[in-house]
């Protein structure tokens, strides 16, 4: 009944809400925007129509001599008309009260009006022409002296009057006169033709006048005004009725909303009362449950928690948060099951149809007796008792009885009279008597007779006094054999303190007594043997060592006890060695062999070692006994030592010492046999970077791989040696010619040039080879090696991955270089270095954009030394560092001077080498030099070589980026000569490319150079880089480059390098003259 | 400022082209020369409307959908946006409608919109440009809008006469001014007035004489003028009064292109429209005046 009522209420509520929503939607019908748009359009149309009317009247009165204004109005009307009748705009066709018809009617009349306008325009033009021509015609007629001239003039006047004041009688009179003139024309007088023309124009004018009036009257009679009024009236009415409807809906809406609110208030009040009642009842129940001693929880039929008492939460502490009414039983179970074990309860209290009883054993050791019972409603009541204490006692008892049963000691319990009440299984085992044979008897049947009466008396006295007695028995087994027992007998008292029983705990000590004798003997051996003995436990911790151990290793027992035997490790054996040792030891129980061990003083000695694993009865390893002797003497084998001294540990190749020996021997043999021999010095290219990139372990691996490849390139008789680092030497003791050696060198370069697989990567290294031949190049082993090395250096300079024969010239150049280096060092101090400046000009204007600073060396005796000679030397020796700094400082000071002269936009280009960056030339240096000379960073271009970018070091990239962050521009010098790659251009922060002079030289005749330069220009454009062409020497080159869009040019044609003073003068001149003919000014 | 100073004459100066639709006009300029608008991919708007010469081709072409309807002279596309309707008989109320006719009419480019749109949409660059201007790919509406926008930009302001109208007395000489006086006094200006010197009303060919009888030859549907559109008797031989802005550059004359020289055209007009004979001296003077109406446009060869 009640449910039906609430359903009915719900239905009522839903209906009410639906009605409210419906009404709300209806009130929204009144779309103000649409109405506003309508009103606006109506006004606009009305205004345009008025304008059309006004212009039309002006046209028909000849007041408007051009028709553009009319055209304008019609153009504006056209879109309005479309908008009015566009069903999509939500007006046309959306109402039923005749508005559509009114719109149609109105636009029809407007359309008709516009059609009339077109005709009136034409008619007015025609008429105007007639009116302006007729006086001329009449004048002509009068001049001809014709007698009708007077008549025609009068006629003309009448016609004009008629144009001004329409009158039917005048019109008639004019027509009559015209007819009379017709008759006159028919007479074929001398003036007939002229007269006819005049008359026909007058007739046309008369007809036109009447037509125009008719058209104008038609136009004015158009009912568009009334139709507009009707449209507006209808529209206003429509709007008013819509507004009225909306208002009515609003009112109903208001009332309904009020009713709804009222209903809501009633429902809320009822709900509140019900809730209060429920809370009261619930509290009563909760109090009852809380007062229970057991944990209690009640779940409804869907398994939701209805209530639980505080004790329940205490029992299951982890549920403290979850225990809220409404939580699912299943969820509590999930959270609980992993924290406890359920044990079915034994006996009648177990499962039944309506309840279930079991134990719960918690992780923390507590035990609960749990009982879950079904309630009448289909829910469940859970009750928990804490039975931890009872369980604990039960377990303890069971444990104690187990101890007795399994005790390794025999136990006997007697009453105070000495009658046996209990013996344990061990007792049976030791004595050979079964329990049923001894129960009730006195223990005296065990007596062997060897124990004295005094001892028994002492025993009884001690026990009677209530104390524990300890001693030994010499007893007899059932089979008659005698055995030793150590015994402890104690009285057992009840709660009142009275002695009720005696307990005897006895142990068979016969075996122990025998073992003690054996041990005593073993210890003597242990102490006195010459071999070192070390015993470790199952965990391989040293348990004991003998004095010989201490003598051999230098470790006292207290130094090593409980330590791992690893302290003795020499480090000479690899993991595999130990793995095998242990495998054998654990598998077969023993191992013997040689181990290199380390003494306490760090010295290493070979030990002949034998290790045995001792196991217990179950086969478990208990300890390891190692016995070893020092075999240092035997190991000092000369062969071994020599091998180590002569071979490289990593590659196993002969080392430098052995190579020296063999080379000397080979030279001696070659000398005797009048033969030639060759030494190839092989140096790996880029090995250093492999080492840095992949680490030394991989570097070592690479060297081993290289060794294998080199080995495959030489014959059996040849010697392959490792000279140190990444250098190898090959001795060919018997060669026919240089060509033969070159073949071997080629082979090596090819093999080493193949990629190596290293750390899952493909690694490329190369080989540079220097070759020295005996007897041409040198006659001693040392000289051969030195010259081969020199040739290698030359091969590397020549571009790596190639071989080079030693020549005497080479030796000389090395010496000359050393001298030059010495002098260069002094040159910086003696200020023999000067800077020259070469302009880089704008291709279009030929004005200098910046100057490139070029170092020159005025040598006191050699004259001018080319930078091609001394710059590489400076890089090699590190002199480039002070030299580069000097160049930048000097050039910046010079630029500052020029800028102060007025060339404020002039820039400067300075070369920077990779070596400079390596030597620590940083952005901070540049910044301070710029600051010192007061030059903006943006004025400076630093030119770097392609090689620097190809080097690919991230460090360089960072350096360059830092430079660029200052605002300095970076240019790639000699672009195109290296391995041009788009990749590095994108990776490095470059602004400018300098096309190498070698490509410019061939322009524009060499097709190769043309295509290359065009490609560079295209690439630079796509990357947004500025281009400088170097080495421009004639006008044709200039024209070509300018036409292809190369922005900047440099070369003798545009200015040779000149001293700072010379350039200053030039700049001063061109500033003063400010003549456009800068070219001549810039070309000394 | 301008309005206040302009001389009060029936001919008005050409306003500068509006720049509101510049982006659409730029697209329209490309489409104007795009042969994908035609059936066989060989014609474009520019094929007949040579912008460098005078915006027309100096020829007559079949008009309308039927080849049998007779030929009409190609009107110039310059200043066409100033005309109140398009076509000799005013059959297109707007430039947009005219573009539609030109694309689909067999007498012109003879294509269909579906084909044209398909062709244009295969051009990714064009699609992107349309998207930038109209927020959608080419549609018949946007294509016509773009071309119409371009055509509206084809005005020839700053003619010598316009400069004279703006108060620059020396812009035209005395003889040309005489020509203008005659142009007004003969009544030419009654129809050829406004900014476009025509193009804002319909006129009947042969008001004061039977032009077609004197011309000879068969009367074609094209000769019927606006009648072919409305079917009203009163519209027989009614044509849009053409603009005289580029008249000196753009022979032959009249809807049928029957008259080769401007002088002859002036004589024909005087006789059939004004019912007057005109002296050679006056013809020459009016011709001189007409030369002052030619204005400037970057595409128009001066």
Contacts between the chains, C-beta under 8 A, distances in Angstrom:
chain1	res1	chain2	res2	distance
A	65	B	10	3.9
A	65	B	189	7.3
A	65	B	190	8.0
A	65	B	193	6.2
A	66	B	10	4.5
A	66	B	11	7.0
A	66	B	12	6.2
A	66	B	193	3.8
A	66	B	194	4.4
A	66	B	200	7.7
A	67	B	193	6.6
A	67	B	194	5.7
A	67	B	200	4.4
A	67	B	201	5.3
A	68	B	12	6.1
A	68	B	193	8.0
A	68	B	194	4.0
A	68	B	195	5.8
A	68	B	200	5.7
A	70	B	200	7.3
A	71	B	84	4.2
A	71	B	194	7.4
A	71	B	200	4.6
A	74	B	84	6.9
A	75	B	84	7.3
A	78	B	93	7.2
A	118	B	201	6.8
A	118	B	202	5.7
A	119	B	234	7.1
A	121	B	201	4.3
A	121	B	202	7.6
A	122	B	191	7.8
A	122	B	201	6.2
A	122	B	202	6.2
A	122	B	203	6.0
A	122	B	204	6.7
A	122	B	238	7.9
A	124	B	190	7.8
A	125	B	187	7.8
A	125	B	190	3.6
A	125	B	191	5.0
A	125	B	201	7.2
A	125	B	203	7.4
A	126	B	190	7.3
A	126	B	207	6.3
A	128	B	187	6.9
A	128	B	190	5.1
A	129	B	186	8.0
A	129	B	187	3.2
A	129	B	190	5.1
A	129	B	274	5.9
A	132	B	185	6.6
A	132	B	187	6.0
A	133	B	186	7.9
A	133	B	187	6.5
A	133	B	274	7.2
A	133	B	276	6.7
A	197	B	275	7.4
A	200	B	275	6.9
A	201	B	275	6.2
A	204	B	208	7.0
A	204	B	275	7.2
